[in-house]
Amino acid sequence: MKSIKYLFLLLFFSITVAQAQQYRFETSGFMISQKSNKGKWGEWSKFNKTKMVVLLDADKNRIIVYSEAIQLFTILKYYDQKDSENGNVVSFQCLDNSGVNCEVSIFTRKDKGNLKQLYIYYNDRIIAYNLKLLKDKK
């Protein structure tokens, strides 16, 4: 009987840990900055309101932005979290669904009320989304 209890406990904790590796966000808007022919970053575009889901799935090593054209990022490398007085950032080296290398970062800005932002860095452009963490339905 004891072994069955331990088996159920083990099963419960393994399911709980597996679910903890997925984070769902909702965007409130995005901005884009592009690099000029001279190699300088331009001004950020106007903030465009939009609502879509972003999924960080560490179990499957991917980040998905459910925009009109789904953006799938395969995580190749996880970087250590970096902390500063303004907040923290977690970054990932990724390949997008076209096979292009990029870096994806999730910032939590303490200086802006713990605002979360997703940045997608390419050689010639940066896309930034404002995020809100969605709670799982119980």
Buried (B, 14 or more C-beta within 10 A) or exposed (E): EEEEEEEEEEEEEEEEEEEEEEBBBBBBBBBBBBBEEEEEEEEEEEEEEBEBEBBBBBEEBBBBBBBEEEBBBBBEEEEEEEEEEEBEBBBBBBBBEEEEEBBBBBBBBBEEEEBBBBBBBBEEBBBBBBBBEEEEEE
